[in-house]
Amino acid sequence: QVQLVESGGGWVQVGGSLRLSCAASGNIFSINTMDWHRQAPGKERELVARRYSGGSTSYAGFVKGRFTISRDNAKNTLYLQMNSLKPEDTAMYYCAALRAGIGTPDYWGQGTQVTVSS
């Protein structure tokens, strides 16, 4: 089993920045890919960014150029640097981990709320 704990969410004004963290523990050697997802009220959960075990990354079009996903293997921590935040970025942000390289996550964190206010 893998446990994921997010932190770093909060309230920020339009154009501001936040950095989310996701601390992984447990059987972390089983993890290949790690993601950030988000879910806004009344909407489906969506993939924001993905980091593969080899270091390559992919982003949803709506955050490309503004968000950066990174991973510190020594600290077993995944990050999401979010810049130029917009009101539509308001959502609960979830960290997720996959045993496989692609597909549906096997493990989820509890989420951290991000609110962008104009």
DAHU-V511291 format. One line per field, one symbol per residue. ss: DSSP state (H for helix, E for strand, - for the rest). burial: + if it has 24 or more other ideal C-beta (glycine too) atoms within 12 Angstrom, else -. A space follows every 50 residues. Layout:
# DAHU-V511291
ss = ???
burial = ???
This chain:
# DAHU-V511291
ss = -EEEEEE--EEEE----EEEEEEEEE-HHH--EEEEEEE------EEEEE E-----EEE-------EEEEEE----EEEEEE----HHH-EEEEEEEE-- ------EE---EEEEEE-
burial = -+-++++++--+-----+++++++---+--++++++++-+-----+++++ +-----+-++--+--++++-+----+++++++--++--++++++++++-- ----+-+++-++++++--
